[in-house]
């Protein structure tokens, strides 16, 4: 009886470990120690832009902003300074959702060429 229970338990452990290795959600091979975790500093160092990439991005940003109204430029300026959507809404006399919508619209426009 004990041999049967030991074999049963061993098979269940093997079956569960195979199941966890099969899918990404539970794959233990994806786990890394906290010391190996990427910090925002290492990620930013890994994707440093070349001067030409920076110049092209700046040109695209200026072109994108030149098509915007003064209100939208002010929303972006405040958001880049760290203001929340509620603060932007209060300062400009608009609803916070309007400010959020403008930023989301510009982010979508910035991604598509």
N, CA, C and O atoms as a GROMACS GRO file, in nm:
protein
  452
    1UNK      N    1   0.082  -0.119   0.000
    1UNK     CA    2   0.000   0.000   0.000
    1UNK      C    3   0.087   0.126   0.000
    1UNK      O    4   0.059   0.221  -0.074
    2UNK      N    5   0.193   0.128   0.082
    2UNK     CA    6   0.281   0.244   0.089
    2UNK      C    7   0.351   0.265  -0.045
    2UNK      O    8   0.362   0.378  -0.092
    3UNK      N    9   0.397   0.157  -0.107
    3UNK     CA   10   0.462   0.167  -0.237
    3UNK      C   11   0.366   0.227  -0.339
    3UNK      O   12   0.407   0.310  -0.421
    4UNK      N   13   0.243   0.186  -0.337
    4UNK     CA   14   0.142   0.238  -0.429
    4UNK      C   15   0.122   0.388  -0.407
    4UNK      O   16   0.117   0.463  -0.504
    5UNK      N   17   0.110   0.434  -0.284
    5UNK     CA   18   0.090   0.576  -0.253
    5UNK      C   19   0.213   0.658  -0.292
    5UNK      O   20   0.199   0.770  -0.341
    6UNK      N   21   0.332   0.605  -0.269
    6UNK     CA   22   0.455   0.676  -0.307
    6UNK      C   23   0.460   0.692  -0.458
    6UNK      O   24   0.492   0.801  -0.508
    7UNK      N   25   0.430   0.587  -0.531
    7UNK     CA   26   0.430   0.592  -0.678
    7UNK      C   27   0.324   0.690  -0.728
    7UNK      O   28   0.348   0.767  -0.821
    8UNK      N   29   0.208   0.687  -0.667
    8UNK     CA   30   0.101   0.778  -0.704
    8UNK      C   31   0.142   0.923  -0.682
    8UNK      O   32   0.120   1.008  -0.768
    9UNK      N   33   0.202   0.952  -0.567
    9UNK     CA   34   0.246   1.088  -0.535
    9UNK      C   35   0.357   1.133  -0.631
    9UNK      O   36   0.355   1.246  -0.678
   10UNK      N   37   0.452   1.045  -0.659
   10UNK     CA   38   0.561   1.078  -0.750
   10UNK      C   39   0.506   1.110  -0.890
   10UNK      O   40   0.549   1.207  -0.953
   11UNK      N   41   0.413   1.029  -0.938
   11UNK     CA   42   0.355   1.052  -1.070
   11UNK      C   43   0.277   1.184  -1.076
   11UNK      O   44   0.279   1.253  -1.178
   12UNK      N   45   0.208   1.218  -0.968
   12UNK     CA   46   0.135   1.344  -0.965
   12UNK      C   47   0.232   1.463  -0.970
   12UNK      O   48   0.204   1.562  -1.037
   13UNK      N   49   0.344   1.453  -0.900
   13UNK     CA   50   0.444   1.560  -0.902
   13UNK      C   51   0.504   1.573  -1.042
   13UNK      O   52   0.520   1.684  -1.092
   14UNK      N   53   0.536   1.461  -1.105
   14UNK     CA   54   0.592   1.463  -1.241
   14UNK      C   55   0.490   1.523  -1.338
   14UNK      O   56   0.526   1.605  -1.421
   15UNK      N   57   0.365   1.482  -1.328
   15UNK     CA   58   0.260   1.534  -1.416
   15UNK      C   59   0.241   1.685  -1.400
   15UNK      O   60   0.226   1.757  -1.498
   16UNK      N   61   0.242   1.732  -1.276
   16UNK     CA   62   0.225   1.875  -1.251
   16UNK      C   63   0.345   1.955  -1.302
   16UNK      O   64   0.328   2.063  -1.359
   17UNK      N   65   0.465   1.903  -1.282
   17UNK     CA   66   0.583   1.976  -1.331
   17UNK      C   67   0.584   1.982  -1.483
   17UNK      O   68   0.623   2.084  -1.540
   18UNK      N   69   0.542   1.875  -1.550
   18UNK     CA   70   0.532   1.878  -1.697
   18UNK      C   71   0.428   1.979  -1.743
   18UNK      O   72   0.449   2.051  -1.840
   19UNK      N   73   0.316   1.984  -1.673
   19UNK     CA   74   0.211   2.079  -1.708
   19UNK      C   75   0.260   2.222  -1.692
   19UNK      O   76   0.232   2.307  -1.776
   20UNK      N   77   0.333   2.249  -1.586
   20UNK     CA   78   0.383   2.385  -1.561
   20UNK      C   79   0.491   2.425  -1.660
   20UNK      O   80   0.507   2.544  -1.689
   21UNK      N   81   0.566   2.330  -1.710
   21UNK     CA   82   0.671   2.361  -1.808
   21UNK      C   83   0.612   2.384  -1.947
   21UNK      O   84   0.675   2.448  -2.031
   22UNK      N   85   0.494   2.330  -1.972
   22UNK     CA   86   0.434   2.336  -2.104
   22UNK      C   87   0.382   2.475  -2.139
   22UNK      O   88   0.395   2.519  -2.254
   23UNK      N   89   0.324   2.546  -2.042
   23UNK     CA   90   0.260   2.674  -2.068
   23UNK      C   91   0.345   2.788  -2.014
   23UNK      O   92   0.412   2.772  -1.912
   24UNK      N   93   0.340   2.903  -2.080
   24UNK     CA   94   0.418   3.020  -2.038
   24UNK      C   95   0.376   3.072  -1.900
   24UNK      O   96   0.459   3.123  -1.825
   25UNK      N   97   0.250   3.059  -1.868
   25UNK     CA   98   0.200   3.116  -1.744
   25UNK      C   99   0.271   3.058  -1.622
   25UNK      O  100   0.304   3.131  -1.528
   26UNK      N  101   0.295   2.927  -1.623
   26UNK     CA  102   0.354   2.862  -1.507
   26UNK      C  103   0.497   2.814  -1.533
   26UNK      O  104   0.552   2.742  -1.450
   27UNK      N  105   0.557   2.852  -1.642
   27UNK     CA  106   0.689   2.802  -1.677
   27UNK      C  107   0.793   2.855  -1.580
   27UNK      O  108   0.820   2.975  -1.576
   28UNK      N  109   0.850   2.766  -1.501
   28UNK     CA  110   0.947   2.806  -1.400
   28UNK      C  111   1.080   2.847  -1.462
   28UNK      O  112   1.160   2.912  -1.396
   29UNK      N  113   1.104   2.811  -1.587
   29UNK     CA  114   1.227   2.852  -1.653
   29UNK      C  115   1.228   3.002  -1.682
   29UNK      O  116   1.335   3.059  -1.708
   30UNK      N  117   1.113   3.067  -1.677
   30UNK     CA  118   1.104   3.212  -1.698
   30UNK      C  119   1.140   3.290  -1.573
   30UNK      O  120   1.167   3.409  -1.581
   31UNK      N  121   1.141   3.224  -1.459
   31UNK     CA  122   1.168   3.293  -1.334
   31UNK      C  123   1.314   3.332  -1.325
   31UNK      O  124   1.402   3.258  -1.368
   32UNK      N  125   1.338   3.450  -1.266
   32UNK     CA  126   1.474   3.500  -1.248
   32UNK      C  127   1.486   3.554  -1.107
   32UNK      O  128   1.388   3.603  -1.051
   33UNK      N  129   1.605   3.545  -1.049
   33UNK     CA  130   1.625   3.606  -0.917
   33UNK      C  131   1.607   3.757  -0.925
   33UNK      O  132   1.627   3.816  -1.031
   34UNK      N  133   1.572   3.819  -0.815
   34UNK     CA  134   1.548   3.962  -0.814
   34UNK      C  135   1.673   4.040  -0.850
   34UNK      O  136   1.662   4.151  -0.904
   35UNK      N  137   1.789   3.989  -0.824
   35UNK     CA  138   1.914   4.057  -0.858
   35UNK      C  139   1.932   4.070  -1.008
   35UNK      O  140   2.003   4.160  -1.053
   36UNK      N  141   1.870   3.982  -1.086
   36UNK     CA  142   1.882   3.986  -1.231
   36UNK      C  143   1.775   4.069  -1.298
   36UNK      O  144   1.776   4.086  -1.420
   37UNK      N  145   1.683   4.121  -1.220
   37UNK     CA  146   1.570   4.195  -1.278
   37UNK      C  147   1.621   4.321  -1.346
   37UNK      O  148   1.711   4.388  -1.297
   38UNK      N  149   1.560   4.352  -1.461
   38UNK     CA  150   1.596   4.473  -1.535
   38UNK      C  151   1.540   4.594  -1.462
   38UNK      O  152   1.422   4.598  -1.429
   39UNK      N  153   1.625   4.690  -1.439
   39UNK     CA  154   1.578   4.816  -1.384
   39UNK      C  155   1.555   4.911  -1.499
   39UNK      O  156   1.598   4.885  -1.611
   40UNK      N  157   1.489   5.020  -1.472
   40UNK     CA  158   1.462   5.115  -1.580
   40UNK      C  159   1.592   5.174  -1.633
   40UNK      O  160   1.600   5.212  -1.750
   41UNK      N  161   1.695   5.184  -1.547
   41UNK     CA  162   1.823   5.237  -1.592
   41UNK      C  163   1.888   5.145  -1.694
   41UNK      O  164   1.936   5.191  -1.797
   42UNK      N  165   1.889   5.014  -1.666
   42UNK     CA  166   1.953   4.922  -1.760
   42UNK      C  167   1.875   4.914  -1.890
   42UNK      O  168   1.934   4.902  -1.997
   43UNK      N  169   1.743   4.922  -1.882
   43UNK     CA  170   1.663   4.920  -2.004
   43UNK      C  171   1.688   5.044  -2.087
   43UNK      O  172   1.696   5.035  -2.210
   44UNK      N  173   1.700   5.160  -2.022
   44UNK     CA  174   1.722   5.282  -2.099
   44UNK      C  175   1.861   5.282  -2.161
   44UNK      O  176   1.880   5.336  -2.270
   45UNK      N  177   1.959   5.222  -2.093
   45UNK     CA  178   2.093   5.212  -2.151
   45UNK      C  179   2.094   5.119  -2.270
   45UNK      O  180   2.170   5.140  -2.365
   46UNK      N  181   2.011   5.016  -2.267
   46UNK     CA  182   2.009   4.917  -2.374
   46UNK      C  183   1.950   4.976  -2.502
   46UNK      O  184   1.987   4.933  -2.611
   47UNK      N  185   1.860   5.071  -2.491
   47UNK     CA  186   1.797   5.124  -2.611
   47UNK      C  187   1.828   5.272  -2.633
   47UNK      O  188   1.739   5.352  -2.659
   48UNK      N  189   1.956   5.305  -2.621
   48UNK     CA  190   1.994   5.442  -2.647
   48UNK      C  191   1.982   5.471  -2.796
   48UNK      O  192   2.015   5.388  -2.881
   49UNK      N  193   1.934   5.588  -2.824
   49UNK     CA  194   1.913   5.627  -2.962
   49UNK      C  195   2.040   5.685  -3.022
   49UNK      O  196   2.122   5.745  -2.952
   50UNK      N  197   2.055   5.666  -3.151
   50UNK     CA  198   2.164   5.730  -3.221
   50UNK      C  199   2.124   5.874  -3.246
   50UNK      O  200   2.006   5.907  -3.237
   51UNK      N  201   2.220   5.961  -3.276
   51UNK     CA  202   2.184   6.101  -3.302
   51UNK      C  203   2.083   6.117  -3.415
   51UNK      O  204   1.996   6.203  -3.408
   52UNK      N  205   2.094   6.035  -3.519
   52UNK     CA  206   1.999   6.048  -3.629
   52UNK      C  207   1.859   6.004  -3.587
   52UNK      O  208   1.761   6.064  -3.630
   53UNK      N  209   1.850   5.900  -3.504
   53UNK     CA  210   1.719   5.857  -3.455
   53UNK      C  211   1.658   5.966  -3.368
   53UNK      O  212   1.537   5.992  -3.375
   54UNK      N  213   1.740   6.028  -3.286
   54UNK     CA  214   1.692   6.136  -3.200
   54UNK      C  215   1.642   6.253  -3.286
   54UNK      O  216   1.535   6.308  -3.258
   55UNK      N  217   1.718   6.290  -3.389
   55UNK     CA  218   1.679   6.401  -3.476
   55UNK      C  219   1.548   6.370  -3.549
   55UNK      O  220   1.463   6.457  -3.561
   56UNK      N  221   1.533   6.246  -3.598
   56UNK     CA  222   1.410   6.208  -3.667
   56UNK      C  223   1.291   6.210  -3.573
   56UNK      O  224   1.182   6.254  -3.610
   57UNK      N  225   1.312   6.163  -3.449
   57UNK     CA  226   1.203   6.164  -3.352
   57UNK      C  227   1.163   6.306  -3.316
   57UNK      O  228   1.044   6.337  -3.303
   58UNK      N  229   1.262   6.393  -3.301
   58UNK     CA  230   1.233   6.532  -3.268
   58UNK      C  231   1.157   6.600  -3.383
   58UNK      O  232   1.061   6.673  -3.360
   59UNK      N  233   1.200   6.574  -3.506
   59UNK     CA  234   1.132   6.632  -3.622
   59UNK      C  235   0.988   6.584  -3.630
   59UNK      O  236   0.897   6.662  -3.660
   60UNK      N  237   0.967   6.457  -3.604
   60UNK     CA  238   0.831   6.402  -3.608
   60UNK      C  239   0.746   6.463  -3.496
   60UNK      O  240   0.628   6.494  -3.518
   61UNK      N  241   0.805   6.479  -3.378
   61UNK     CA  242   0.734   6.539  -3.265
   61UNK      C  243   0.692   6.682  -3.299
   61UNK      O  244   0.578   6.720  -3.274
   62UNK      N  245   0.784   6.760  -3.355
   62UNK     CA  246   0.752   6.899  -3.390
   62UNK      C  247   0.643   6.905  -3.497
   62UNK      O  248   0.554   6.989  -3.490
   63UNK      N  249   0.649   6.816  -3.594
   63UNK     CA  250   0.547   6.811  -3.699
   63UNK      C  251   0.411   6.775  -3.638
   63UNK      O  252   0.308   6.832  -3.674
   64UNK      N  253   0.412   6.678  -3.546
   64UNK     CA  254   0.288   6.636  -3.481
   64UNK      C  255   0.227   6.750  -3.398
   64UNK      O  256   0.106   6.771  -3.401
   65UNK      N  257   0.312   6.821  -3.326
   65UNK     CA  258   0.262   6.929  -3.240
   65UNK      C  259   0.222   7.052  -3.320
   65UNK      O  260   0.139   7.130  -3.274
   66UNK      N  261   0.280   7.073  -3.439
   66UNK     CA  262   0.245   7.191  -3.518
   66UNK      C  263   0.101   7.184  -3.567
   66UNK      O  264   0.040   7.288  -3.595
   67UNK      N  265   0.047   7.064  -3.578
   67UNK     CA  266  -0.090   7.047  -3.625
   67UNK      C  267  -0.193   7.061  -3.512
   67UNK      O  268  -0.314   7.053  -3.537
   68UNK      N  269  -0.148   7.081  -3.390
   68UNK     CA  270  -0.238   7.083  -3.274
   68UNK      C  271  -0.279   7.226  -3.238
   68UNK      O  272  -0.210   7.323  -3.268
   69UNK      N  273  -0.394   7.234  -3.173
   69UNK     CA  274  -0.443   7.364  -3.126
   69UNK      C  275  -0.362   7.407  -3.004
   69UNK      O  276  -0.288   7.328  -2.945
   70UNK      N  277  -0.376   7.534  -2.967
   70UNK     CA  278  -0.305   7.584  -2.850
   70UNK      C  279  -0.347   7.508  -2.724
   70UNK      O  280  -0.264   7.479  -2.637
   71UNK      N  281  -0.474   7.476  -2.714
   71UNK     CA  282  -0.524   7.402  -2.598
   71UNK      C  283  -0.456   7.266  -2.588
   71UNK      O  284  -0.412   7.226  -2.480
   72UNK      N  285  -0.447   7.195  -2.700
   72UNK     CA  286  -0.385   7.063  -2.699
   72UNK      C  287  -0.235   7.072  -2.667
   72UNK      O  288  -0.181   6.988  -2.595
   73UNK      N  289  -0.168   7.174  -2.719
   73UNK     CA  290  -0.027   7.193  -2.687
   73UNK      C  291  -0.010   7.219  -2.538
   73UNK      O  292   0.083   7.168  -2.475
   74UNK      N  293  -0.100   7.297  -2.481
   74UNK     CA  294  -0.092   7.328  -2.337
   74UNK      C  295  -0.117   7.201  -2.255
   74UNK      O  296  -0.053   7.180  -2.152
   75UNK      N  297  -0.209   7.116  -2.300
   75UNK     CA  298  -0.236   6.989  -2.230
   75UNK      C  299  -0.110   6.903  -2.230
   75UNK      O  300  -0.072   6.848  -2.126
   76UNK      N  301  -0.046   6.892  -2.344
   76UNK     CA  302   0.076   6.811  -2.354
   76UNK      C  303   0.186   6.870  -2.267
   76UNK      O  304   0.257   6.797  -2.198
   77UNK      N  305   0.200   7.001  -2.271
   77UNK     CA  306   0.303   7.068  -2.192
   77UNK      C  307   0.283   7.040  -2.042
   77UNK      O  308   0.378   7.006  -1.972
   78UNK      N  309   0.160   7.055  -1.995
   78UNK     CA  310   0.132   7.029  -1.854
   78UNK      C  311   0.154   6.883  -1.818
   78UNK      O  312   0.206   6.852  -1.711
   79UNK      N  313   0.114   6.794  -1.907
   79UNK     CA  314   0.130   6.651  -1.881
   79UNK      C  315   0.278   6.614  -1.874
   79UNK      O  316   0.319   6.533  -1.791
   80UNK      N  317   0.358   6.673  -1.961
   80UNK     CA  318   0.502   6.645  -1.961
   80UNK      C  319   0.570   6.701  -1.836
   80UNK      O  320   0.674   6.652  -1.794
   81UNK      N  321   0.510   6.804  -1.777
   81UNK     CA  322   0.563   6.858  -1.652
   81UNK      C  323   0.520   6.775  -1.532
   81UNK      O  324   0.563   6.802  -1.420
   82UNK      N  325   0.435   6.675  -1.555
   82UNK     CA  326   0.395   6.586  -1.446
   82UNK      C  327   0.259   6.612  -1.387
   82UNK      O  328   0.223   6.552  -1.286
   83UNK      N  329   0.182   6.700  -1.446
   83UNK     CA  330   0.048   6.730  -1.395
   83UNK      C  331  -0.045   6.611  -1.421
   83UNK      O  332  -0.034   6.544  -1.523
   84UNK      N  333  -0.136   6.588  -1.328
   84UNK     CA  334  -0.235   6.482  -1.348
   84UNK      C  335  -0.345   6.535  -1.440
   84UNK      O  336  -0.354   6.655  -1.466
   85UNK      N  337  -0.428   6.444  -1.487
   85UNK     CA  338  -0.538   6.484  -1.575
   85UNK      C  339  -0.636   6.576  -1.501
   85UNK      O  340  -0.692   6.668  -1.560
   86UNK      N  341  -0.656   6.550  -1.374
   86UNK     CA  342  -0.747   6.634  -1.294
   86UNK      C  343  -0.689   6.775  -1.284
   86UNK      O  344  -0.762   6.873  -1.300
   87UNK      N  345  -0.558   6.786  -1.257
   87UNK     CA  346  -0.495   6.917  -1.247
   87UNK      C  347  -0.500   6.991  -1.381
   87UNK      O  348  -0.525   7.112  -1.384
   88UNK      N  349  -0.478   6.919  -1.489
   88UNK     CA  350  -0.485   6.981  -1.622
   88UNK      C  351  -0.625   7.034  -1.647
   88UNK      O  352  -0.643   7.145  -1.697
   89UNK      N  353  -0.725   6.952  -1.613
   89UNK     CA  354  -0.863   6.994  -1.632
   89UNK      C  355  -0.897   7.118  -1.552
   89UNK      O  356  -0.964   7.208  -1.602
   90UNK      N  357  -0.850   7.123  -1.429
   90UNK     CA  358  -0.877   7.240  -1.344
   90UNK      C  359  -0.808   7.364  -1.398
   90UNK      O  360  -0.867   7.472  -1.400
   91UNK      N  361  -0.684   7.350  -1.443
   91UNK     CA  362  -0.609   7.467  -1.491
   91UNK      C  363  -0.665   7.521  -1.621
   91UNK      O  364  -0.667   7.642  -1.642
   92UNK      N  365  -0.710   7.432  -1.709
   92UNK     CA  366  -0.756   7.476  -1.841
   92UNK      C  367  -0.907   7.489  -1.850
   92UNK      O  368  -0.960   7.534  -1.952
   93UNK      N  369  -0.978   7.451  -1.744
   93UNK     CA  370  -1.124   7.462  -1.745
   93UNK      C  371  -1.190   7.361  -1.837
   93UNK      O  372  -1.293   7.390  -1.898
   94UNK      N  373  -1.131   7.242  -1.846
   94UNK     CA  374  -1.188   7.134  -1.927
   94UNK      C  375  -1.207   7.012  -1.838
   94UNK      O  376  -1.157   7.008  -1.726
   95UNK      N  377  -1.277   6.915  -1.888
   95UNK     CA  378  -1.297   6.792  -1.812
   95UNK      C  379  -1.170   6.707  -1.822
   95UNK      O  380  -1.099   6.711  -1.922
   96UNK      N  381  -1.142   6.633  -1.717
   96UNK     CA  382  -1.020   6.551  -1.716
   96UNK      C  383  -1.021   6.448  -1.829
   96UNK      O  384  -0.915   6.413  -1.882
   97UNK      N  385  -1.138   6.399  -1.865
   97UNK     CA  386  -1.146   6.302  -1.975
   97UNK      C  387  -1.104   6.364  -2.108
   97UNK      O  388  -1.049   6.296  -2.194
   98UNK      N  389  -1.132   6.492  -2.125
   98UNK     CA  390  -1.089   6.560  -2.246
   98UNK      C  391  -0.938   6.561  -2.255
   98UNK      O  392  -0.881   6.533  -2.360
   99UNK      N  393  -0.872   6.594  -2.144
   99UNK     CA  394  -0.725   6.595  -2.140
   99UNK      C  395  -0.671   6.454  -2.168
   99UNK      O  396  -0.575   6.438  -2.243
  100UNK      N  397  -0.731   6.355  -2.106
  100UNK     CA  398  -0.689   6.216  -2.126
  100UNK      C  399  -0.706   6.175  -2.272
  100UNK      O  400  -0.619   6.110  -2.330
  101UNK      N  401  -0.818   6.215  -2.331
  101UNK     CA  402  -0.845   6.179  -2.470
  101UNK      C  403  -0.742   6.243  -2.564
  101UNK      O  404  -0.696   6.179  -2.657
  102UNK      N  405  -0.707   6.369  -2.539
  102UNK     CA  406  -0.609   6.437  -2.623
  102UNK      C  407  -0.474   6.365  -2.616
  102UNK      O  408  -0.412   6.341  -2.720
  103UNK      N  409  -0.431   6.330  -2.497
  103UNK     CA  410  -0.302   6.260  -2.480
  103UNK      C  411  -0.307   6.124  -2.548
  103UNK      O  412  -0.213   6.087  -2.618
  104UNK      N  413  -0.415   6.049  -2.528
  104UNK     CA  414  -0.426   5.917  -2.590
  104UNK      C  415  -0.428   5.928  -2.742
  104UNK      O  416  -0.368   5.847  -2.811
  105UNK      N  417  -0.497   6.029  -2.794
  105UNK     CA  418  -0.502   6.050  -2.938
  105UNK      C  419  -0.362   6.080  -2.993
  105UNK      O  420  -0.323   6.027  -3.096
  106UNK      N  421  -0.289   6.167  -2.923
  106UNK     CA  422  -0.153   6.201  -2.968
  106UNK      C  423  -0.058   6.083  -2.957
  106UNK      O  424   0.030   6.067  -3.041
  107UNK      N  425  -0.076   5.999  -2.855
  107UNK     CA  426   0.008   5.880  -2.844
  107UNK      C  427  -0.018   5.786  -2.959
  107UNK      O  428   0.075   5.726  -3.013
  108UNK      N  429  -0.144   5.772  -2.997
  108UNK     CA  430  -0.178   5.688  -3.110
  108UNK      C  431  -0.124   5.743  -3.241
  108UNK      O  432  -0.079   5.669  -3.328
  109UNK      N  433  -0.128   5.875  -3.254
  109UNK     CA  434  -0.076   5.938  -3.374
  109UNK      C  435   0.075   5.930  -3.380
  109UNK      O  436   0.134   5.922  -3.488
  110UNK      N  437   0.141   5.932  -3.262
  110UNK     CA  438   0.286   5.926  -3.260
  110UNK      C  439   0.337   5.787  -3.296
  110UNK      O  440   0.448   5.773  -3.348
  111UNK      N  441   0.257   5.685  -3.269
  111UNK     CA  442   0.300   5.547  -3.296
  111UNK      C  443   0.286   5.514  -3.444
  111UNK      O  444   0.373   5.448  -3.502
  112UNK      N  445   0.178   5.559  -3.506
  112UNK     CA  446   0.156   5.528  -3.647
  112UNK      C  447   0.236   5.624  -3.734
  112UNK      O  448   0.238   5.744  -3.708
  113UNK      N  449   0.301   5.572  -3.837
  113UNK     CA  450   0.383   5.659  -3.923
  113UNK      C  451   0.302   5.747  -4.013
  113UNK      O  452   0.358   5.825  -4.090
   0.00000   0.00000   0.00000
